[in-house]
Amino acid sequence: MSALHKHSIDNPIAAMVTISTRVPENALSAGLLGTERTGHGIRIRPDGLIVTVGYLVIDAEQVWLTSAEGNASSGYVIAQDYDSGLALLRPTISLGEDFLTPVSKDDLAVGDSLQIAGSGEIGIFSRKLIAKQEFAGRWEYLLDEALFMAPACDNWAGAGLINNMGQLYGVGSLLLEIPVDNHKQTECNMFIPVDLIAPYIDEMCVHGQRNIPARPWLGSLIQEYEGKLVVVGVYRNCPADRAGIQPGEVVVSVNDEPVTSLAELFRKVWSLGSAGVEVPLTISGSGSVRRCCLQSIDRSTIYQRQQTESLN
């Protein structure tokens, strides 16, 4: 990677692609994310490797890629990293060699002006970094430090967060509100730092994921509400569902240790071991409290996959 850090291009848009995917109606993610998805991707190597936000391509049976010049190709999902929420793709035919080099977020400071680049009509424009902070998502997702840009923009999914040298800091993920300036709620876009996967790209291309044990996954959707961790959904035939956990119930503790935030909940679950470990939860609901033991799984086993080849 060290040789790539000197790379820059005059027109970052040349490294962007439009991604369109189709997902089977019976896929696990179809109900929440839909069966047709569109967003952006960023070429990060001269061989055409593309990074994007993972939810665009989860369960995808068909992927189409279109370059800034309008050239089109079918595409393949090479790897998914569920911990970061990023995915790698490649086209079946070359769509160009311009690329943006992934770089570390460590030199960024709140208040910095950066550029957001996308494919198609989105173009490129400036935004301000308003926060670098932890983010916990209800779908068993946690980033120690995400990048939050304002004002918010539309069509953010998979867009690139770059500097004026065309180096890539992050990939667009969400539109949300966070408290800034004395807790005033500000609408912004969250970007996933690309340095979370940059050291592991080669092994991801070979193995389809990072070569580490998978985290335990429960198949639950949990939201912080009035100081409680409320179950708002469970995935069918997944550990939480099999344990009889219902929407509206509250998670009180993990392995008899109280939890009061999503971040605390996820870290305690993950500290028990890798996927397959038993996860004891204390659940409150309907006027009673019960203890149940969930047999966790590797979340990658429940999603549909394309057939792919290794890409080195």
N, C-alpha and C positions, 0 to 999 in steps of 0.2 A: 504493500500500500504506500510506502514512503515515496516511491517515484511518482505516484499519482498526485501527491499533494501540490505539485507545481503546475498541474494542469488547470487552465482556465479557458473559457470561450467567450467571444464577443457577444454572442446572442444566446442566452440561456434557453430561450424558447425552442431552439433547435434540438435540445436534449429532452424535450417533453413529448409525451404521447397521450392520446386519449384512449381510455380503457372502457370497453363495454363488455358486460358479462351476462350470461343466462344461466339460471339456477333451476334445477328441477323443483316442481311444486311440493314434492314430498321431502325435500331436504330440510334438515333441522333449522337452518337459518332463514328459510324462506318466509316464515311467518313474521319475523321481526324486520328483516332487511329487504324483503321483496325478491322476486324472481328475475328481475331485470335491473341491473345496476350500471351506473356510469360515473366515471371520475377520471383522474389523471395518474400518470406514472412518470418516473424520471429515469432516464438512462444513466447508469453509474459506472459503466465500463465500456471501452471501445468495441467489445465483442457483442454489445447489444443488451446486456443484462439490465433489467428494469426493476426499480423498487416502487412499491405503492403501499397504501394502507390495506391491511389484511382483509377487512370486511367487504371490500369490493370483489374479492375473488374466492372467499370461503364458499365451499360447495359448488363452485362454478363447473358446469359441464362444457361450456363454450366461452372462449375469450377472444375478443377482437381488439386489435391495436391499430391506431392511426397516428402517423407522424405529423409534425407541424407542417410538412409539405403536402400532406394529403395522401401519402402512400399508406396502404393498409395491409395487414397481415393477421392471420390467426395467431393466437398466442398460447403458451403453456405456463401453468403455475409450477415453478421450480421448487419453491420452499415457502413454508409458513412458520413464522416465529410468534407463537401465541402470547409469550411473555411480553414482548414489545408491542405487538399488534401490527407488525410489518410483514410484507410478503415480497418474494422475488419472482419475476416472470422473464420469459424470453419470447421473441417473435419467431415464427417458423421461417421467415425470410428477413433479410437485413432491412431495417428502416432508417439506417444512418449510423454514423460513428461518433457524433458529438455526444459528450457526456459531462456530467457534473460530479466532482469529487466529493464524497462524504467527508466531513470534518467534524471535530469535536465541538460541542456546545460550551465547553468550559471557559472560553474566552468571551462569551456573550455576557452583557450586563443589562439589567432592567433599564429601559430607556433607549436602548440601541434601536436605530432604524434599520430594517432589513427589507428584503424584497420577497414578495410572493409571486411565484411563476406557475402558470398552468397552460394547458393545451387549449386549442380552439380560441374562442372569443375572450376567455378570461385574461390572456396576455400576461403582463408583468406590472406590478405596482408596489408602492412602499407602504409599510405598516410599522408600528412601534411595538417592541417587546415590553409588555406590561407586567409580566411575572415569569419567574422560573420556580416552579414549586411542584410538590407532590400532587398526583391525581389518582383517585380511586374510582373505578367504574363499577356499577352494580353487577356486571357480567363476570365477576371474579378477575378483575384486571387492576393492576397497580403499577404506576410509574413513580419512581423516586423523585424524578425531576422532569416535568414536561414544560414546553414552551408555549406561552400564551400571547397572541398577537391581536392588537386592536388598531383601528376599528374593525369589526367583524366583516367578513366578505361572504358572498354566496359562492357556491360551487367550489368548496374547499377540499373535497375528498381526494386525497392523493397529490394535492398541489405541493410544489417545492418551496421550502423556506431557504433563501440563499443570501449571500453577501454580494457586494459589488464586483467581486472577482469570479462570480459564478460557482462558488463552492456551496455545497449542500449541507444545511444544518438539520433540517427536519422535513417531515412528510405530514400533510394536512390530515386531520382526523375528525375533529368535532366542532360544532357550533354550540356555545354554552355561555353562561354568565358566571363570573367569579367576583368576589368582593375585593375591591382595591380602593385606595384613597379613603381611609376611614370607613371601610366596609360598604362603600357604595357599590352596588351590583353593576358590573360592566360586561356588555356582550362582547365576546371575543371568539377567536378560533384557536383551538389547541393543536399543536404540532408535536409529533412524536420524534424525539431526537434520533437521527440516523446512526449516531455513534453507538447506539445500543447493539447494533448488529454488525457494524463495519469490521470489527476484528474477526468475525465468524462467517463472512460471506462465502469463502471457499468451501468450508465444511457444510454450510447450508446447501450449497449447490450440489454437493455429493450426496448428502444424507436426506435432503428435503426438510431439514430442521437443524437447530443447533445440536451438537453432539454431547448433550447433557441429559440427566434424568428429567423426565417430565414432572411438572408440579401436579399435586393432587387436585382434581377438579370435582366439584359437587353437582354441577348442573343446576345452579340456582341463580336467581336474580334478586339482589338484596339492596334496599335503599335505606339511607339514613333519614329518619323522620322523627322530629321532636325528641331527639336523644336516644332513639331506639333503632335497632337494625331489623327492619321489617321486610319479610319475604314478599316480593311483588310478582314473582313468577318462578316456575320450575320447568325444566326441559323434560319432555316425555321420555320415560324409560331410562332416565339418568339417575345417579345416586340419590339426590334429594327426593325425586319422585318415588323411587323404590322404598325410601324410608318413611313415606307418608307425609312428608312436609307439605304444607298447604300455604297458598298466598294469604297474607294477613297475619300469619304467625310471626313471632319475634325470636331472633337468635339471641340468647342470653349469654352463653359461654361456649368456649372451645376447650375440650379436655379439662373441664371444670375451672377454667380460667376466664373470668368475666371479660367481655368485649363491648366497647362502646362506640367504635368507629369502624368503617369499612376497612381502612388500612390495617387496623389492629386485628380485625377478624381474618383477613387474608394472610397476614404474616404468621399468625398463630397456626392456621391450617397448614400453610406451606412448611412451617418448622417441624411438623410431625414426621415428614419424610417425603418420598417421591410418590408418583401416581401409583395407586393400589393400596396405600396405607389406609387403615381405618381411622375415621375422623369422628370422635365423640362430640356431639353437640347437645346443649341444653336448649330446649325450645319451649316458648310460652305461647299459649293460645287457648281461647274458649274457656278462660278461667282456670286453667290447669297448667302445670309445668311438667315436662317429661324429658327424659334423656334418651337420645337415639344415636346409634352408631352407623355412620355412612361408609360404605366401601367405595372409596374414591377411584376415579379412573383417569386415564390420559385423554384430555379433551380431543386430541387429534384423531382418536379412533372413531369418533362419532360423526365426522364430516366426510362428505363424498370427495373423491379425489380424481383428478385426471391422471392418465398414464403419462409419465414423463421420463426423460433420459437424464443422466447426470450431465452437469455443465461445469467444466473446470475452468 
